[in-house]
Amino acid sequence: MSILAWIVLGLIAGGVASLIVPGRTPGGVIGAILIGIVGAIIGGWVATAFGAGSIDGLSLYSMVVSVLGAVALLAIARLLRTS
């Protein structure tokens, strides 16, 4: 995927993850975007490792995997921030 596609996917995944996981997002909007991008990468890596396929564009599957990765990463970030 192109850099622009990763940014768009990360923006959407980070925004949705911020709505799902309660509390403040570390770093505000920029933090949500970065967590979304990294979450998308991690989610894609985990999905590929388990044989579920990879993130290949702006599809529904890619969005679901990215949001799940972003939710997991955001939950971990919030737990570490409050500790």
Residue, then its C-alpha position, 0 to 999 in steps of 0.5 A: m500500500s502507498i504511504l497515503a493509504w496507510i495514513v488514511l487507514g491509520l486515521i480511520a482505524g485510530g478514530v474508531a479505536s478512540l471511540i471503542v476504548p474509553g479514556r483519553t488518547p495519548g497524544g491527542v489526534i496525532g497520537a490516535i493517527l500514529i496508534g492507528i497506523v502502527g495498529a494497522i501494521i501490527g494487526g496485518w502482521v498478526a493476521t498474516a502470521f495466523g494465515a488469515g491474509s494480509i492488508d492489501g488496500l482500503s477494503l472492509y477486511s483491512m479496516v477490521v484488522s486495522v481497527l482491531g490492531a489499533v484497539a489493542l495498541l490503544a488499550i495497551a498505551r492507555l494502561l501504560r499511561t495510567s500506571 
